Amino acid sequence: MADSGFRVLSVGLPPKDCGDRVSEFGMATIDSDSGTGRAARRTVNHQLPLVPFIDFLICLVVFLLANLGFANFARLHSSALVPGKLSDVPEAERKRLHVELLDNRFHVSWRIGSAIVASNDLPLQAVIEGRGDRHYPELARFLDRDWRANGLHQDPSDPTLDEAVLHVRNSAAYEDVIAVLDALRAPQRGLPWATQGSVFTVSFAAD
């Protein structure tokens, strides 16, 4: 039997020394070397240049942060809230003095909203001084008495003034409007910031 390079082990016997015999058959291997002429296998160990990649990420983050800061400038804030106190309960209507300048009389009334608390009519009697200035002294005296009877803020320590609303027609003369405003300034009382001052803050009606 030809010697094949294998050693036969016998039970209970030491292995025989086959000397320096070497098998004629080599161990099977897979050659990945491209120098043999076969198709080269793609390498799986790639090197990525990380420094440019990190620089790109830093530039991208800086750009996004800068863009986020300037994006707020183009934002328009809007709200459905109107000035005033936030409350579900509407504020009660305040008592106001209404003075209407009519053709031949004054109509003076105290109102809470649309409800009339007190109402009076006065004749339109103007007093013209030597320089042509027009005054309504009867209206001024009546407003003083009427305020003391119906005014809400009469304490000298009260900083709030009563409200007066003046109703005039578009055709009313300028001198008549100024004379009625002077009559509304006639009632005086002590104020926290002055010894005497007008008791009314006057506004014009929108109607």
C-alpha positions, 0 to 999 in steps of 0.5 A: 500500500502506498504511503499517503502521508497519514499516520495510523494510530493503533489502540494502546500503541504509540504513534509511529514516526513517519519521519519527514514525509510530507503529503503531496496534497496541499491544504485547500485555500481561497485566494483573494489576491488580485495578482493571480489574474482572477477578478479582484474582490472589492475591499470592505475597509474604506477610509472616510475623510472625517475632517471635511464632514465635521466642517460641513456639519458645523457650518450647517448647524451655525446656519440653522441657528442664525436662520432661527434667530432671524425667523422671529422678525418676520412673525406677526403677533396677533390676538383677539384680546381687546384692552380691558380687564379679563373677566367673564362678567361684563363691567357694570355701566357707570352713571354719566351726565348727558348734556344735549344742545338743542335748538332752543333748550338744553336737555340734561339727564343722568343715565346708566347705560340706556336707563335715564335716572334723572332728566331736566330741560333748561331754556337756552338763555345766553349772556353775551359780554362786551367782547362778544364772549357767550356764556350760559350762567343758568346752565352752570348753576343748574349743573352745580346743583344737579351734580351735588344731587346726583354726582358719584365722586364728591369726596375730595380724596377721590381722584376719579371724576364724574363723566359728562357727555356733550351732544351737539349737532353738526350745525351748532356754532363754535361759540355755543359749544365753547360756552357749554364746555365752560358751564360744565367746568363751573362745578368745582370740588377739592381734588387730591392734587389740587385745592379746587378742580372741575368735577367732570371729565368731558367727552363728545358723543359719537352720534 
